[in-house]
Every structure is written in structure tokens, then in C-alpha cells.
């Protein structure tokens, strides 16, 4: 871009591995950066690009360098280094429309299809259960391995007639899938107001009433209030492992004695510690599933 053109935005393009996606999105959201997208194609899931739009007047070179430096430790957890970032100057644009071009129909498992709300249903996917999503800039569209692990677990063992509680709902994708797969109702909570709004809007996109999927701002206490004294049959918790560990003491209040839970968001090497914590709280692990470095635990109340 020539020097005569004044940039209104910086657009960061950063190639990333699927393992890094969730951690980077979490870190950016924690920094208050919500103009974010992850560009990928379902046929090449290992090739992804993180895109971030930053107001030019707030992000001089020194601040942009500091941003990249703050992301590097997240890559080190996985034993990799970040790829060189690319910064492009872009004229004033509606970024919320700009990032939409990076989402595509995304088949999951044998039956599910995550379909961006602005796209038509492709004929080749007409036999799938469609989950319409306007993913929002901060929460993605279900492409991360932890989310896919949860979706595939729901598909393997559909929550037919069950009351489902979603703790840390993000975009609401797991709640949408639960209803589509036969759940009686879903209650959801998230500590991020953007997540609450995103879940509410995505429920409306799929024609769901508040009775079918209700969401509140907050954590375990908010979810418990939504349950109104009747614990759920299925608990979904797709959050980072340290947060799951911190929330685990509340599971007794959220999940019925004969209920089960799907816990994801953890690295495989974090599972042993989390299992020990869960066992100490009276929970047993009935199944463990992996996708790359990420894992999912299927839990129930110990019968011993």
C-alpha cells in the first residue's frame, strides 16, 4: 500500500496449527480483542490462518510487536513456535462482513453440518442435521478439536429426552446440537456477555424458543439457578483444563446422580491430573477420547 493511503485498520494474518486455535482465541478474548476469525477449509483442517483486525490508531508498531510476543508462550506449550506474522494495512471496512468470507459449511461426524447463517445449504449435505451459526468474531464455528470431540460424543450417544446443561457455552453450538439430537431442553451459561448474546442469536437462527434453549450470564451458580433445583441429565463443559478443575466441585449441584458429563478443552497430558481431581470428588471416568493433543472425558457419579 502506498504511503498516500491512510490505513484505518491493521489486519494480522498468522498461520496456526489446529492445536493452537482454542488457546489463541481465548487469549485474544481475554485481551478484549474480538475482531477475530480463523480461516480454514474442511478439506484441509490442518491449514488454518488466524485473522485479527486492529484499529490502526490504537496499534502502532511497538504495540503490535508486544501482541505477538504475548502469544508466543501459548505456542511453546505445544513445543512449536509461531509463524512469522503478516500485517496488512486495510482501508476502513465493515470487519464483521469481512471475516464472514472465511467460513464454509463444515461437516462433523456422520450426521452434523455446521452451516454459516449467510450461506445456502449445499446439496451434498442435504441429508445432515443442519446447525445454523452466526459464529461471532470471538467464538469460532465449531472447528476446534475440543468442540468436535463434544459434537461427535453427542452424536454417538444422543441426549434423547434429556435435560442438558452447558457450562461455558461460547457460541452455543453444543446446545444447538443437543436439541437437534433430541434433548428435551438446554440451559446454558457463560461468563462472557458476548457469548450469551451469540448463543441467544444462534438459538433464534435455528428456530429455538427460550424454553428449548435458555442462557444466562455467569458461571456454575447461574447455571444452577436456571436448573431450578432439578439437576441436569447431561453436563457439557468445553473449557480449558484449569477452569474445569476449578469448577469441578460444583458438578454435584449441576448433574443428577445418574447423569453423565462430557468434559473437553483439555490437553491429553492434562487428563491424568484432572481425573485424579474428579475421582477425589466422587466422579469416575467412563471413557476418554482424543483428537490430536486434545482430549474429552466422559464422566459419571462413582457407584462405589
DOGU-566518 format. One line per 10 residues: number of its first residue (from 1); their letters; for each residue z negated, x negated, y negated of N, C-alpha, C. Coordinates in steps of 0.2 Angstrom, whole numbers, plus 5000, padded with zeros to 4 digits. Layout:
# DOGU-566518
NUM = a = Z/X/Y/Z/X/Y/Z/X/Y  ...
//
This chain:
# DOGU-566518
1 = xxxxxxxxxx = 5000/4996/5006/5000/5000/5000/5000/4996/4994  5004/4997/4989/5004/4993/4983/4998/4994/4979  4997/4989/4974/4991/4989/4970/4991/4995/4965  4997/4998/4964/4998/5003/4959/4995/5010/4961  4994/5010/4968/4992/5016/4971/4984/5016/4972  4981/5021/4969/4974/5021/4969/4971/5024/4975  4968/5021/4980/4965/5024/4986/4959/5029/4984  4959/5035/4987/4954/5039/4987/4949/5038/4993  4952/5036/4999/4948/5036/5005/4950/5029/5008  4945/5026/5012/4946/5021/5017/4946/5025/5024
11 = xxxxxxxxxx = 4951/5023/5028/4951/5026/5035/4951/5020/5039  4945/5020/5043/4944/5015/5048/4947/5017/5055  4951/5012/5058/4953/5013/5064/4950/5008/5069  4947/5010/5074/4943/5005/5078/4944/5007/5086  4948/5002/5089/4949/5004/5097/4943/5003/5100  4941/5008/5105/4935/5008/5108/4936/5010/5115  4931/5008/5120/4931/5010/5127/4927/5017/5127  4929/5020/5132/4925/5027/5133/4918/5026/5133  4915/5021/5136/4908/5019/5137/4905/5019/5130  4908/5017/5125/4905/5016/5118/4905/5023/5114
21 = xxxxxxxxxx = 4909/5028/5116/4911/5033/5112/4904/5037/5109  4900/5039/5114/4894/5043/5113/4890/5039/5108  4888/5033/5110/4884/5029/5106/4886/5028/5098  4893/5027/5098/4895/5026/5091/4895/5032/5087  4897/5038/5090/4897/5044/5087/4889/5046/5085  4885/5044/5089/4878/5046/5087/4876/5041/5081  4877/5035/5082/4875/5030/5076/4878/5032/5070  4885/5034/5069/4888/5036/5063/4885/5043/5061  4883/5048/5065/4880/5054/5063/4873/5052/5060  4870/5047/5063/4863/5045/5061/4863/5042/5054
31 = xxxxxxxxxx = 4869/5039/5052/4870/5036/5046/4873/5041/5041  4874/5047/5043/4876/5053/5038/4884/5052/5037  4887/5049/5042/4895/5049/5042/4897/5054/5047  4900/5059/5044/4903/5065/5048/4910/5066/5048  4914/5062/5044/4921/5062/5044/4924/5058/5049  4924/5060/5055/4925/5056/5061/4929/5059/5066  4933/5056/5070/4937/5058/5076/4938/5053/5081  4939/5055/5087/4941/5050/5092/4948/5052/5095  4953/5047/5094/4960/5049/5096/4961/5046/5103  4963/5051/5107/4964/5049/5114/4969/5054/5117
41 = xxxxxxxxxx = 4972/5052/5122/4977/5057/5126/4974/5057/5133  4973/5063/5136/4970/5064/5143/4974/5060/5148  4980/5058/5147/4983/5054/5152/4982/5047/5152  4979/5045/5146/4976/5038/5146/4969/5038/5143  4964/5040/5147/4957/5041/5145/4954/5035/5143  4956/5029/5145/4953/5023/5144/4955/5020/5137  4960/5023/5134/4963/5020/5127/4961/5025/5122  4956/5023/5118/4954/5028/5113/4953/5024/5106  4954/5027/5101/4953/5025/5094/4948/5029/5090  4943/5026/5088/4938/5029/5083/4941/5029/5076
51 = xxxxxxxxxx = 4941/5035/5073/4943/5035/5066/4938/5038/5062  4937/5034/5056/4932/5036/5051/4935/5036/5044  4933/5042/5040/4936/5042/5034/4930/5041/5029  4931/5037/5024/4925/5035/5019/4928/5035/5012  4924/5039/5008/4926/5039/5001/4926/5032/4998  4932/5030/4995/4933/5023/4993/4928/5021/4988  4926/5025/4983/4922/5023/4978/4915/5021/4980  4913/5024/4986/4906/5023/4989/4906/5017/4994  4912/5014/4996/4913/5009/5001/4917/5003/4999  4914/4999/4995/4918/4993/4993/4918/4988/4999
61 = xxxxxxxxxx = 4921/4983/4999/4922/4978/5005/4915/4976/5008  4910/4975/5004/4904/4972/5007/4901/4978/5011  4901/4984/5008/4898/4990/5012/4902/4991/5019  4908/4990/5018/4912/4991/5025/4911/4986/5030  4910/4980/5027/4908/4974/5032/4901/4976/5035  4897/4978/5031/4890/4980/5034/4890/4985/5039  4894/4990/5038/4895/4996/5043/4897/4993/5049  4902/4989/5049/4905/4986/5056/4899/4982/5059  4896/4978/5055/4890/4974/5058/4885/4978/5061  4884/4984/5058/4878/4989/5061/4881/4992/5068
71 = xxxxxxxxxx = 4887/4992/5069/4890/4995/5075/4890/4990/5081  4890/4983/5079/4891/4978/5084/4886/4978/5090  4879/4979/5088/4874/4979/5093/4875/4984/5098  4878/4990/5096/4879/4995/5101/4884/4993/5107  4889/4989/5105/4894/4986/5109/4891/4981/5114  4886/4977/5111/4883/4972/5115/4879/4975/5121  4876/4981/5120/4873/4984/5126/4877/4985/5132  4884/4985/5131/4889/4986/5136/4892/4979/5138  4889/4974/5135/4892/4967/5136/4899/4966/5134  4901/4970/5128/4908/4969/5125/4907/4968/5118
81 = xxxxxxxxxx = 4912/4966/5115/4912/4965/5108/4917/4970/5105  4916/4972/5099/4920/4977/5095/4927/4974/5094  4932/4978/5094/4939/4975/5092/4939/4975/5085  4944/4971/5082/4944/4970/5075/4946/4977/5072  4942/4978/5067/4943/4985/5063/4950/4985/5059  4953/4990/5058/4958/4991/5054/4956/4996/5048  4957/4994/5042/4956/4998/5036/4962/5000/5032  4963/5006/5032/4969/5008/5028/4967/5012/5022  4970/5011/5016/4969/5015/5010/4974/5021/5011  4971/5027/5010/4974/5033/5010/4973/5037/5004
91 = xxxxxxxxxx = 4978/5041/5002/4978/5045/4996/4973/5051/4997  4971/5054/4992/4967/5060/4993/4970/5065/4998  4966/5067/5003/4969/5071/5008/4963/5076/5011  4965/5081/5014/4961/5085/5017/4959/5082/5024  4954/5078/5024/4952/5075/5030/4951/5079/5036  4948/5085/5035/4947/5090/5040/4953/5092/5044  4959/5092/5040/4965/5094/5043/4968/5087/5047  4967/5082/5043/4970/5076/5046/4967/5074/5053  4961/5075/5054/4958/5072/5061/4961/5077/5066  4963/5083/5064/4964/5088/5069/4971/5086/5073
101 = xxxxxxxxxx = 4975/5082/5070/4981/5080/5074/4979/5076/5080  4973/5073/5080/4971/5068/5086/4969/5072/5092  4968/5078/5092/4965/5082/5098/4971/5085/5102  4970/5085/5108/4975/5088/5113/4972/5092/5118  4975/5097/5121/4972/5100/5127/4970/5095/5132  4964/5097/5135/4960/5092/5139/4958/5095/5145  4961/5094/5151/4959/5097/5157/4953/5094/5160  4948/5097/5162/4942/5094/5165/4941/5097/5172  4939/5093/5177/4938/5096/5184/4944/5099/5186  4943/5104/5191/4948/5108/5194/4950/5115/5190
111 = xxxxxxxxxx = 4945/5117/5186/4946/5124/5183/4946/5124/5175  4943/5119/5172/4942/5120/5165/4947/5117/5161  4948/5120/5155/4953/5117/5150/4949/5117/5143  4948/5111/5140/4946/5111/5133/4952/5112/5128  4952/5117/5124/4958/5118/5120/4956/5118/5113  4959/5114/5109/4958/5114/5101/4960/5121/5099  4956/5124/5094/4957/5131/5092/4964/5132/5089  4967/5127/5086/4973/5127/5082/4979/5126/5086  4978/5125/5093/4984/5124/5097/4985/5130/5102  4991/5131/5104/4993/5136/5109/4992/5134/5116
121 = xxxxxxxxxx = 4990/5138/5120/4989/5137/5127/4995/5134/5131  4996/5128/5133/5001/5126/5137/5002/5130/5143  5008/5131/5145/5010/5135/5151/5007/5132/5157  5007/5125/5158/5005/5122/5164/4997/5122/5165  4994/5125/5160/4987/5126/5161/4984/5133/5160  4989/5137/5161/4988/5144/5161/4983/5147/5166  4982/5144/5171/4978/5146/5177/4970/5143/5176  4969/5140/5171/4962/5137/5169/4958/5141/5165  4951/5140/5166/4947/5143/5161/4947/5140/5154  4949/5143/5149/4950/5140/5143/4944/5140/5139
131 = xxxxxxxxxx = 4942/5135/5136/4936/5134/5131/4939/5132/5125  4939/5137/5120/4942/5135/5114/4937/5132/5109  4939/5126/5106/4935/5122/5102/4938/5120/5095  4934/5121/5090/4935/5118/5084/4929/5112/5084  4931/5106/5087/4925/5102/5088/4921/5100/5083  4924/5100/5076/4920/5097/5071/4920/5089/5071  4919/5087/5065/4920/5079/5065/4915/5075/5068  4909/5078/5069/4903/5074/5072/4902/5074/5079  4905/5079/5083/4903/5080/5089/4908/5080/5095  4914/5078/5093/4919/5077/5098/4921/5083/5102
141 = xxxxxxxxxx = 4925/5083/5107/4928/5089/5110/4927/5089/5118  4922/5085/5120/4920/5085/5127/4923/5080/5131  4926/5075/5128/4930/5069/5131/4925/5064/5134  4919/5064/5132/4915/5058/5134/4913/5059/5141  4912/5054/5145/4910/5054/5152/4903/5058/5153  4898/5058/5149/4892/5062/5150/4894/5069/5149  4898/5071/5145/4899/5078/5144/4904/5081/5150  4908/5076/5152/4912/5078/5158/4908/5079/5164  4903/5074/5165/4899/5075/5171/4895/5081/5171  4893/5084/5165/4890/5090/5165/4894/5096/5166
151 = xxxxxxxxxx = 4900/5096/5163/4905/5101/5165/4907/5101/5172  4908/5095/5175/4910/5095/5182/4904/5098/5186  4898/5096/5185/4892/5099/5188/4892/5106/5188  4893/5109/5182/4893/5116/5181/4898/5119/5185  4904/5116/5186/4910/5119/5190/4908/5119/5197  4905/5113/5199/4903/5113/5207/4898/5118/5209  4893/5119/5204/4888/5124/5206/4888/5129/5200  4892/5134/5200/4892/5138/5194/4886/5142/5193  4884/5143/5186/4877/5146/5185/4878/5154/5185  4880/5157/5191/4882/5164/5191/4875/5168/5190
161 = xxxxxxxxxx = 4875/5172/5185/4870/5176/5183/4863/5173/5180  4864/5167/5179/4858/5163/5177/4857/5163/5169  4851/5162/5167/4849/5161/5160/4849/5153/5159  4853/5151/5154/4854/5144/5153/4851/5142/5147  4848/5136/5147/4845/5133/5140/4848/5126/5139  4851/5126/5133/4855/5119/5131/4851/5116/5126  4848/5110/5128/4844/5106/5123/4848/5101/5120  4849/5101/5114/4854/5096/5111/4861/5098/5112  4863/5104/5109/4869/5107/5111/4875/5104/5108  4875/5100/5102/4881/5097/5099/4886/5103/5097
171 = xxxxxxxxxx = 4892/5102/5100/4897/5107/5098/4896/5113/5102  4892/5114/5107/4891/5120/5111/4895/5120/5117  4899/5115/5119/4904/5115/5124/4901/5117/5131  4895/5114/5132/4891/5116/5139/4889/5123/5139  4887/5126/5134/4886/5133/5133/4892/5137/5134  4897/5136/5131/4903/5139/5132/4906/5139/5139  4905/5133/5143/4907/5133/5150/4903/5137/5154  4896/5137/5152/4891/5141/5157/4893/5148/5157  4894/5151/5151/4896/5158/5150/4903/5159/5154  4908/5155/5153/4914/5156/5156/4913/5155/5164
181 = xxxxxxxxxx = 4908/5152/5166/4907/5151/5174/4902/5156/5176  4900/5161/5172/4897/5166/5175/4889/5167/5173  4887/5163/5168/4880/5163/5166/4879/5170/5163  4873/5172/5164/4871/5179/5160/4870/5178/5153  4867/5172/5151/4866/5171/5144/4864/5164/5143  4866/5161/5137/4864/5154/5135/4860/5154/5128  4854/5150/5128/4851/5149/5122/4851/5142/5121  4852/5140/5115/4854/5133/5113/4850/5131/5107  4849/5124/5106/4845/5121/5100/4848/5114/5099  4848/5112/5093/4849/5105/5091/4846/5104/5084
191 = xxxxxxxxxx = 4844/5098/5084/4840/5095/5078/4845/5094/5072  4851/5095/5073/4857/5093/5068/4859/5100/5065  4859/5102/5059/4861/5108/5057/4869/5109/5058  4872/5103/5057/4880/5103/5059/4881/5106/5066  4877/5104/5070/4878/5106/5077/4877/5113/5078  4872/5116/5075/4870/5123/5075/4876/5127/5072  4879/5125/5067/4885/5128/5064/4891/5127/5069  4892/5121/5071/4898/5120/5076/4897/5125/5082  4891/5125/5085/4890/5129/5091/4891/5137/5089  4889/5139/5084/4890/5146/5082/4897/5147/5081
201 = xxxxxxxxxx = 4901/5143/5077/4908/5144/5076/4912/5144/5083  4910/5139/5087/4914/5139/5093/4912/5145/5098  4906/5148/5098/4905/5154/5101/4909/5160/5099  4910/5160/5092/4914/5165/5089/4921/5164/5091  4924/5158/5091/4931/5157/5093/4932/5160/5100  4927/5159/5105/4928/5162/5111/4926/5169/5113  4925/5172/5107/4923/5179/5108/4916/5181/5110  4911/5176/5110/4905/5177/5112/4900/5180/5107  4896/5185/5109/4891/5188/5105/4885/5184/5105  4880/5185/5100/4874/5181/5099/4870/5183/5105
211 = xxxxxxxxxx = 4871/5188/5108/4867/5190/5114/4869/5185/5120  4875/5184/5120/4878/5179/5125/4876/5172/5124  4877/5170/5118/4875/5163/5116/4872/5163/5109  4865/5161/5109/4862/5161/5103/4859/5153/5102  4859/5151/5096/4857/5144/5094/4853/5144/5088  4848/5139/5088/4843/5138/5083/4843/5131/5081  4841/5130/5075/4839/5123/5073/4833/5121/5075  4832/5115/5079/4826/5112/5081/4827/5109/5088  4821/5108/5091/4821/5104/5097/4818/5109/5103  4814/5106/5107/4811/5110/5113/4807/5116/5110
221 = xxxxxxxxxx = 4803/5115/5105/4799/5121/5103/4804/5127/5100  4810/5125/5097/4814/5130/5095/4817/5134/5101  4819/5130/5106/4822/5132/5112/4817/5137/5116  4811/5135/5116/4805/5139/5119/4805/5145/5116  4805/5146/5109/4805/5152/5106/4810/5156/5107  4816/5154/5108/4822/5158/5110/4821/5161/5117  4818/5157/5121/4817/5160/5128/4812/5165/5128  4808/5166/5123/4803/5172/5123/4799/5172/5129  4796/5167/5131/4791/5167/5137/4794/5168/5144  4801/5168/5144/4804/5168/5151/4808/5162/5152
231 = xxxxxxxxxx = 4806/5157/5155/4809/5150/5156/4816/5151/5159  4820/5147/5157/4827/5147/5160/4828/5145/5167  4834/5147/5170/4835/5146/5177/4839/5139/5177  4842/5137/5172/4846/5131/5172/4845/5127/5165  4843/5121/5165/4842/5117/5158/4847/5112/5158  4851/5112/5152/4856/5107/5151/4853/5102/5146  4854/5096/5147/4851/5091/5142/4856/5085/5142  4861/5085/5137/4865/5079/5137/4864/5075/5131  4859/5071/5131/4856/5067/5126/4855/5060/5128  4854/5055/5124/4853/5048/5126/4846/5048/5130
241 = xxxxxxxxxx = 4846/5043/5134/4840/5042/5139/4834/5042/5136  4832/5038/5131/4826/5038/5127/4824/5045/5125  4828/5049/5122/4827/5055/5120/4825/5060/5125  4829/5060/5131/4827/5064/5137/4820/5062/5139  4818/5056/5139/4812/5054/5141/4806/5057/5137  4808/5056/5130/4803/5059/5126/4802/5067/5126  4807/5070/5128/4807/5077/5129/4805/5080/5135  4805/5075/5140/4803/5077/5147/4797/5081/5148  4791/5080/5144/4785/5084/5145/4786/5091/5143  4791/5093/5139/4792/5100/5138/4796/5104/5143
251 = xxxxxxxxxx = 4799/5100/5148/4803/5104/5153/4800/5109/5156  4793/5108/5158/4789/5113/5161/4789/5120/5157  4790/5120/5151/4789/5126/5147/4796/5129/5146  4802/5125/5148/4808/5127/5147/4812/5130/5153  4809/5127/5159/4813/5128/5165/4808/5132/5170  4811/5137/5173/4807/5141/5178/4805/5136/5184  4800/5138/5188/4798/5134/5194/4803/5133/5199  4808/5138/5199/4813/5137/5204/4820/5136/5201  4819/5134/5195/4825/5132/5191/4828/5125/5192  4833/5123/5189/4836/5116/5190/4838/5114/5183
261 = xxxxxxxxxx = 4839/5107/5183/4841/5104/5176/4847/5099/5178  4851/5099/5173/4856/5094/5173/4855/5089/5167  4853/5083/5168/4852/5078/5163/4857/5073/5163  4860/5072/5157/4865/5067/5156/4864/5063/5149  4869/5059/5148/4868/5055/5142/4865/5048/5143  4863/5047/5150/4860/5041/5151/4865/5036/5155  4864/5029/5153/4867/5024/5157/4864/5024/5164  4869/5022/5169/4867/5021/5176/4860/5017/5177  4860/5011/5173/4855/5007/5174/4848/5009/5170  4849/5015/5167/4843/5018/5164/4840/5023/5168
271 = xxxxxxxxxx = 4844/5025/5174/4841/5030/5178/4835/5029/5182  4834/5023/5184/4828/5022/5188/4821/5023/5184  4821/5021/5178/4815/5022/5174/4814/5029/5172  4820/5033/5171/4819/5040/5169/4817/5044/5175  4820/5042/5181/4817/5045/5187/4810/5044/5188  4807/5038/5187/4800/5037/5188/4796/5041/5183  4799/5042/5177/4795/5046/5172/4795/5054/5174  4801/5056/5177/4802/5063/5179/4797/5064/5185  4797/5059/5190/4793/5060/5196/4786/5061/5194  4784/5057/5189/4777/5057/5186/4775/5064/5183
281 = xxxxxxxxxx = 4780/5068/5181/4779/5074/5178/4780/5080/5183  4781/5078/5189/4782/5083/5194/4789/5086/5196  4794/5082/5193/4801/5083/5195/4804/5079/5200  4808/5081/5204/4812/5077/5209/4819/5077/5207  4823/5072/5209/4830/5071/5208/4833/5073/5214  4837/5079/5214/4841/5081/5220/4848/5078/5221  4850/5075/5215/4857/5072/5215/4858/5068/5209  4862/5063/5210/4864/5058/5205/4871/5057/5205  4875/5058/5199/4882/5057/5199/4883/5052/5194  4889/5048/5194/4891/5043/5190/4898/5044/5188
291 = xxxxxxxxxx = 4900/5042/5182/4906/5041/5179/4906/5035/5175  4909/5029/5177/4909/5023/5174/4902/5021/5174  4899/5019/5168/4892/5017/5167/4887/5022/5166  4890/5028/5165/4886/5034/5163/4884/5038/5169  4878/5041/5169/4875/5045/5175/4873/5052/5173  4872/5056/5178/4869/5063/5177/4864/5063/5183  4858/5066/5181/4853/5068/5186/4853/5076/5187  4852/5078/5193/4851/5085/5195/4844/5085/5197  4840/5089/5193/4833/5089/5194/4830/5096/5196  4824/5096/5200/4821/5102/5201/4814/5101/5202
301 = xxxx = 4809/5106/5202/4802/5105/5202/4800/5103/5209  4796/5097/5210/4794/5095/5216/4790/5100/5220  4792/5101/5226/4788/5105/5230/4782/5103/5234  4781/5096/5233/4775/5093/5236/4769/5094/5233
//
